[in-house]
Amino acid sequence: MRNGSPVFFLVAIVVFILDQLTKYLIKSYVGPFDVIRIFSFLNIIYAENTGSAFGLFKSLGNSFFVIVAIVAMVTVSVLIVKDKANRLVFSFILGGALGNVADRIIHGYVIDFLDLYVGNYHWPTFNVADSFLTIGIALLVIKTVFYAKKA
């Protein structure tokens, strides 16, 4: 590996551990019908997501999502080594992907528990891995759109 990239793989591992630790705590202490109110806009619940992001495409099956995630993780790992300017965002994406693919392999579904809402509108339930995936992708888009070098 080129100098500096091991640190970013460590970041991905920290994201993975944080994700798996929170999911372990949720699975251990939150029942399927429990709702723990944290703020007026955030609950902790327990949900099993067999689909992709936001529970979409459940009919494709768990194996499909595992294969896609593994291909994506290999690609992102290569990018961490080669693309010095975006290593942090790629490490967030890798850590999030690792967390969710581990769930799919271990449980056959992804554990979600963050229930964000306004009034009666609830955002689809998500987890720490989803949060880091979203942050990584959003930062990558922002960097690409607003800070890309113009040729």
C-alpha positions in Angstrom: 0.0 0.0 0.0 1.1 3.5 -0.7 2.1 5.6 2.3 -0.9 7.0 4.2 -3.6 4.6 3.0 -3.4 2.2 6.0 -4.7 5.1 8.2 -7.8 5.3 6.0 -8.4 1.6 6.2 -8.2 2.0 10.0 -10.9 4.7 9.7 -13.1 2.2 7.8 -12.5 -0.4 10.5 -13.5 2.1 13.2 -16.7 2.9 11.3 -17.4 -0.8 11.0 -16.8 -1.4 14.7 -19.0 1.5 15.8 -21.7 0.3 13.5 -21.6 -3.3 14.7 -21.4 -2.2 18.4 -24.5 -0.1 18.0 -26.4 -2.9 16.2 -25.4 -5.4 18.9 -26.7 -3.1 21.6 -30.0 -2.5 19.7 -30.5 -6.2 19.0 -29.7 -7.0 22.7 -31.8 -4.4 24.4 -34.5 -3.1 22.1 -37.5 -5.3 21.4 -39.3 -5.5 18.0 -42.1 -3.2 19.2 -40.2 -0.9 21.5 -39.9 2.8 20.7 -37.3 4.8 22.7 -37.9 8.5 22.3 -34.6 10.4 22.2 -35.7 13.8 20.8 -38.9 15.2 19.5 -37.7 14.1 16.0 -35.7 10.9 16.8 -36.7 7.5 18.1 -34.6 4.3 18.6 -36.4 1.2 17.3 -35.5 -2.3 16.0 -36.0 -3.1 12.4 -34.8 -5.8 10.0 -34.2 -4.6 6.5 -34.1 -7.3 3.8 -34.0 -4.8 1.0 -31.5 -2.2 -0.1 -31.4 1.4 1.0 -34.8 2.4 2.5 -36.0 -1.2 2.2 -36.3 -1.1 -1.6 -35.8 -4.0 -4.0 -36.4 -6.8 -1.4 -37.3 -9.2 -4.2 -33.6 -9.3 -5.4 -32.6 -11.4 -2.4 -29.8 -11.2 0.2 -27.2 -12.9 -2.0 -27.5 -10.2 -4.7 -26.9 -7.4 -2.1 -23.9 -9.3 -0.7 -22.3 -9.7 -4.1 -22.9 -6.1 -5.1 -21.5 -4.9 -1.7 -18.3 -7.0 -2.1 -17.7 -5.7 -5.6 -18.2 -2.1 -4.3 -15.9 -2.7 -1.3 -13.1 -4.0 -3.5 -13.5 -1.0 -5.8 -13.6 1.5 -2.9 -10.5 -0.2 -1.4 -8.6 0.4 -4.7 -9.7 4.0 -4.7 -8.5 4.5 -1.1 -5.0 3.4 -2.3 -5.0 5.4 -5.6 -7.1 8.5 -4.9 -5.2 10.5 -2.2 -7.6 13.4 -2.4 -10.7 11.4 -1.5 -9.3 8.8 0.9 -11.4 9.9 3.9 -14.7 9.8 2.0 -13.9 6.4 0.5 -13.0 5.1 4.0 -16.5 6.3 5.3 -18.1 4.4 2.3 -16.0 1.3 2.9 -16.7 1.2 6.6 -20.5 1.6 6.0 -20.5 -1.0 3.3 -18.6 -3.4 5.6 -21.1 -2.9 8.4 -24.1 -3.6 6.3 -22.6 -6.6 4.4 -21.6 -8.1 7.7 -25.3 -7.9 8.8 -26.4 -9.6 5.6 -23.9 -12.4 6.0 -24.5 -13.0 9.7 -28.3 -12.3 10.0 -29.6 -12.4 6.4 -30.8 -8.8 6.9 -29.5 -5.3 7.9 -30.3 -4.1 11.4 -31.8 -0.5 11.3 -32.7 1.5 14.4 -32.6 5.2 13.8 -36.1 6.5 13.2 -36.0 10.2 12.2 -39.3 12.0 11.7 -41.1 15.3 11.5 -44.7 15.1 12.6 -46.2 12.0 11.0 -43.5 11.8 8.3 -40.8 9.2 9.1 -37.6 9.0 7.1 -36.9 5.3 6.4 -35.2 3.7 9.4 -31.4 3.6 9.1 -28.2 2.8 11.0 -24.6 4.0 11.6 -23.3 2.3 8.5 -26.0 4.0 6.4 -25.1 7.4 8.0 -21.4 7.0 7.0 -22.3 5.8 3.5 -24.5 8.8 3.1 -21.9 11.2 4.5 -19.1 9.7 2.3 -21.2 9.9 -0.9 -22.5 13.4 -0.1 -18.9 14.7 0.5 -17.7 13.0 -2.7 -20.5 14.6 -4.7 -19.8 18.0 -3.1 -16.1 17.7 -3.8 -16.8 16.6 -7.4 -19.4 19.3 -8.2 -17.9 22.3 -6.4 -14.2 21.6 -6.1 -13.3 19.6 -9.2 -10.4 20.9 -11.1 -11.5 22.5 -14.3 -9.6 21.3 -17.4 
